[in-house]
Amino acid sequence: MTADLTNPIFTNEEAARVHFEALRWPEGRACPHCGVIGESTLMQGKSHRPGLYKCNACRKPFSAIMGTVYEKSHIPLHKWLLATHLMCASKKGISAHQLYRMLGFGSYRTAWFMAHRIREAMKDDGNDPIGGEGKTIEVDETFLGQQPTVFKSGKGWQTKRGTGDMRKIVSLVERGGRARSIHVEDLKKEEIIRALETAHRGSTLMTDQAMHYRRIGREFDNHHHVDHGKKEYGRREGDLLVTTNTVEGFFSIFKRGMKGVYQHCGEQHLHRYLSEFDFRYNTRIALGVSDAGRAAKAVKGAVGKRLTYRQPDGQKGFQAA
């Protein structure tokens, strides 16, 4: 099922609030201060903003957006819901400039920060293992960006190109299941171990011929690799297909989005873009999740998370809570 962009939740603030409350409190309103369920009253005074409740247990006021990435935002809730749907329904993402034009914001910065807060809601904070007994995990690394190093030689100033200065990403993709991507400093053994720490050791591991996978591969139930250096991209071993084509397919979507839609990404924000692409992959149609269902999952993920643009020392920068 696809979402109707004329749905009142995308155009009407009251409809958006009712929709969000239903997603956040499916079992009844819960006070974010004391946790008591079903013991609150809607405050209807002329000076009270819509959607403000008072807990009859602790006597404190609260609203549905308290304790979410939407808290203390001046953006109407219906625009948050529309922006979330657009980011979830666009396979390769939607740029902040596009959100800025479509949602009618006063500045590009508002749309840019809004998109990062939605990515925070998409983030998977769970440490639940990926893979499992009888499952196959494909692991590979990719490189993003081109940060050339300029140096002086006997021939004058020259530019050194290669992967050394590029941002390094390791992704784990379970065949027929989820993906998990990690931004790593380098591809040394310690970083690879950190990237694979949530991979279930009962899984079958599929990698390329890179040496940094050999040692940790012994910890898994089975480890198979293809030799891309010899132009080997897949082979059959009985009923098992040895290949890394699944994770390569994930990278192709990620690269097209980062180069074609977002174009520029500061390294300090890379992990948020990875969360966005992981989230869409993990809630794809092939797993039975519609665009509307994916957006609902992202909206529910906004609960219990905060992202502000002010560090405790007063310097500008993201601060997640």
N, C-alpha and C positions, 0 to 999 in steps of 0.2 A: 504494500500500500504506500502510495506517495502522499506527501502533505500538500494541501491546497493553500497556496500563498494568499488567498483571499480569506482564509480562516480568521475569525475575529481575534484569536490569540496573537496574531501578528499586527493587528491594527488598533485594538481596543485595550486600554490599560486594565480595566476591570476584568475582562475575559482572560487576559494574560495572567493576572494575579490569581484568579480562581484555578486556572490550569496549573500554574506553578505550585500552588498550595496542595493540589491533588497529587502531584508528583512527589512533593517533599513529605507530605503527611498522609500516606495512603491508609493509615490506621487511626487517624485522628490527629488534631493539632497537638504538637508536643512543645512544651516550653523549652527554649534553648538555654534558659538559666538554670532550671531545676529538673528538667526532664519529665515532669508530670504530663500525662496525656489526657486530653479531653476536659481539662479544667481551666478553660480560658473564656473570656468574654470579649466580643468585638466592641471597641471604644468608638462611639458615634458622636462625640462632641464636635462642635463646629471647628475647634482648633486642632482636632486630631486628623492626621493624614489617613487616607483610605488604607485598609488592611492592617491597622494597628490593633493589637489584642493586649489584654491584661490578664496575667496568670492569677487565678484565684488562690493558688497555693503559696507562691512566693511574693505575690503582689507587684511583680515587675512587668513592665510593658515589653512587647516584642512584636516582630513582624516576620513574614516568611523569608525575607531576604537577609535577615540577621544570621551571621555565621556562614555566609556564602561569598562567592567571588563578586556578587552583585552589591554587597553591602557598601554603603556610603557612595554609591554611584548616582550621578545626576541623570544618567541615561534611563529613559522609561523602560519598564520591564518588557513591554511588547517588542521593543527594538532589540533587546537582549535575545529574546526567543527567536526573532527573525534572523539575526546575525548567526546564532547557533545553528539554525536549520540550514542556512546558506553554506556555512563551513562544513557541515556534516554531509550535505547532499552533493557537494562538489568534489569529485574523486581526487582531484589534484590540488584542492584548496581554492581559496578565493582571497585576493590581495586586499590589504587594508585600504588601498586607494579605491578599489571597487566597492568595498563596504562604505567608505566615506561618501562616494557618489550616490549609492543606492539608498542609504539610510538618512541622508541629508544632515550629516554632522557639521558642526561649525569649523572643525579642523581635522586634518589628516591624523594628527597625533591621538585624538580621541578614538578614532577607529583602530589605529595601530595598537594602542594599549588595551582596547576592548578585545581584540583578537587574541592577544597574549593571555588575557584573563580566561577566555574561553578555552584556550589550550591548557591552561592550568586545570580547568574542570575536566578536561579529557584525560589528564595524566593518570596512569595506573600506579597507585601507591602500593599495591599488593606485592608481596614477595612469594606468591604462590608459584610453584615450579611450572615451567613450561615443558611440555612433552610428558613422557611417562612410559610405563611398561607397554611394549608393543608399538610405540609411536616413534616416528622419525623426525629428527630436528636437522634442518639444514642451516649451516652457519657460514657466513662469509663477511668480508670487510669491503667497504667502499670508501672513496675519497671525495670530498666536496670542496669546491672553491679552488682558486688558483692564486696563490700568494707568492709571486716570484721574488727571489732573492737577488738583489743587485750587488755586484762585486766588481772590483777593478783588477784587471790583469794586464799583461804586456800588450794586449790588443785593445786596451781601453776598457770602458765600462761595459759589462756584459750582464745578462740576466740568466740566472740559473733556474731551470724549471724542473719539475719532478713532483713526487708525492710527499717529499720530506716536509714541506711547509703547508700541506693541505690538511683539512680537518678529517679525522679518521673516525669511522663509524663501524661498529660490529653489530650485525643483526642476526637474531635467532628466529627462524620461521618454522613452525610446526606444520608438517604437511596436513592440509585439511583443517588447520586450527589457527592459533594465534601467532603474532609476531611481537618481538621485543627488541628494541634498538638501543644501543648504548654508545655515547660519545666517549672515545678513549683518547688518552694523550699520545700513545704510540702503540705499536703492535708487538711489544715485548711480552714475555711469558706472564709477568705479573698482571698486566692489563687484560690479557686474554682470559686468565683465570677469573679475574673480577667480572668480566663480561659474561662468563658462562656459569657464574655461581648459582643462578636460579634455574639452570637447565637440569632436568631430572636425569640422574645418572643411569636409570633403567632404560633410557631411550637409545635408539640407534642414531649415531652422529654421522652426518654427511658434510664433508668439507672439500676444499680444493687441496692441492698438494703442498700448501704452505707448511713449513716446518714447525711454526708456533702452535699448530693444532695437534702435532704428533703425540706429545707427552700427555696432555690433558685428555686426548682421545682414549687413552688406556683406562680412564675412569668410567667410561660408558659401557653399556652392554655390548655394543659393537661400534666400530669406527671404520667407515669406508671413505675413500677420497677419489676424486677424479683429477687427472693431470692436465690442467689447462695449458701448461707449457708444451705439451705434446699434442695439443688440439683435441684432447679428449673431453667431451662434455656430457657423456652419459653412456652407461653400459648396463647390461642385465647380468645379475647374479642370481639365478633361479627366479623366484618371484619378486626379487628386490630390484628396483631401479636405482642405480647409483648415479646421482646427479645433484647439482646445486641449482637447477633451473628455477625452483620455486622461490628461493631467496633472491635470485637474479631478477625474477619478475617483480618482486617487491621493490627492489632497488630502482627498476626502470620507472615505476610510478613515482617513487620518491624524487628521483632526479628530474623527471619532467615537471613535477610540481615546483621544486626548488629553483630550477633554471627558467622555466617558462612562466610561472605565476609569481613567485616571491622574488626571484632574481638576486636579492641581496639579503644576507643573513649574518648578523654578528655572531661570533663564536660563543659569546655568553648566552645567546638565545637558542642555540642549535638544539639543545635537549628538549625545548618546548615544541619545536617543529617536529622532532622525532616522535614526541608524544601524540601529536596530531595525526601523523601518518600511521602510526601504530594503531591508534584508536579506530580510524576508519577501516583499516584492514581487519581488525579484530571484530568489527561489527558490520562486516560486508554482507551483501545480499546472499552470497553463497552459504553463509551461516544462518540464513533465515531472518536477517534483520533488515527492515525497510528503512527508507530515509527518515520517516517519521519516528520509527522506533530508535534509530541511531541518535536523532536529535534529543529524544526524551532521555536516553541514557546519559548524554552529555549534560543536559540540564540537571539531572539528578546528581551528576558528579560535581556540580558546583557547590553542593552542601559540604560544609566542614573544611572549606579551603578559602584562603585569602591571598591576594596578590596586590601589593601596594607599590607605588613608585617613589618611595622615600625610605632610605636606609635609616637606621637608628641614629647614626652620627650626623644626619642631616644632608648627606650627599645623595645625589640623584642615582637611582638604580632600583632594580626589582628587589622586593622583599616578600618571599612566600611565607605563609603562616598556616 
